[in-house]
């Protein structure tokens, strides 16, 4: 009966980490740290927020963005009744 228990302990042993394994883990940690820093402190500035090209939107930090519709100077003026 002790044989299956000993086999379970053998299967649960972790392999030793080699120098290349540790270097790879540190490299990936550095890559994710740089990526996280860039995404948090330097967000993308020119976002469309789902509108067409005739809209210009600006993020105000908190809340919804402020969007303004750009007017074509050569377009005929609309008459409103």
C-alpha positions in Angstrom: 0.0 0.0 0.0 2.8 2.6 0.6 3.9 2.4 -3.1 1.0 4.6 -4.5 1.6 7.3 -1.8 5.4 7.4 -2.7 4.5 7.7 -6.4 2.3 10.7 -5.7 5.1 12.4 -3.8 7.5 11.8 -6.6 5.0 13.3 -9.1 4.6 16.4 -7.0 8.3 17.3 -6.9 9.1 20.5 -8.7 11.9 20.6 -11.2 14.9 22.8 -10.4 14.9 26.1 -12.2 18.0 26.6 -14.4 19.7 29.9 -15.2 17.9 30.3 -18.5 14.5 29.7 -16.8 15.1 32.5 -14.3 16.4 34.8 -17.0 13.3 34.1 -19.1 11.0 34.8 -16.1 12.8 38.1 -15.4 12.7 39.1 -19.0 9.0 38.6 -19.3 8.4 40.4 -16.0 10.3 43.4 -17.4 8.4 43.3 -20.6 5.0 43.3 -18.8 6.2 46.0 -16.4 7.1 48.3 -19.4 3.9 47.5 -21.2 1.8 48.3 -18.1 3.7 51.6 -17.5 3.1 52.7 -21.1 -0.6 51.8 -21.1 -1.2 53.4 -17.7 0.8 56.7 -18.0 0.8 57.3 -21.8 -2.7 56.3 -23.1 -3.5 56.7 -26.8 -4.5 60.3 -27.5 -6.3 60.0 -30.9 -9.3 57.9 -30.1 -12.5 58.0 -32.2 -14.9 56.7 -29.5 -17.1 55.1 -32.2 -18.1 58.2 -34.3 -17.2 58.9 -37.9 -14.5 61.1 -39.3 -16.6 64.2 -39.1 -16.4 64.1 -35.3 -13.6 65.2 -33.1 -13.6 63.8 -29.5 -11.4 64.6 -26.6 -11.1 62.6 -23.4 -11.4 64.8 -20.2 -9.9 62.3 -17.8 -13.0 61.4 -15.9 -16.4 60.7 -17.3 -17.5 60.6 -21.0 -15.5 62.2 -23.8 -16.5 65.6 -25.2 -17.3 65.3 -28.9 -17.8 68.1 -31.4 -19.0 67.7 -35.0 -16.6 69.3 -37.5 -18.3 71.5 -40.1 -17.2 71.5 -43.7 -16.6 75.1 -44.7 -17.5 74.4 -48.4 -20.8 72.7 -47.5 -24.1 74.6 -48.1 -25.7 75.9 -45.0 -28.7 74.1 -43.7 -31.9 76.1 -43.2 -33.8 75.3 -40.1 -37.5 76.2 -39.8 
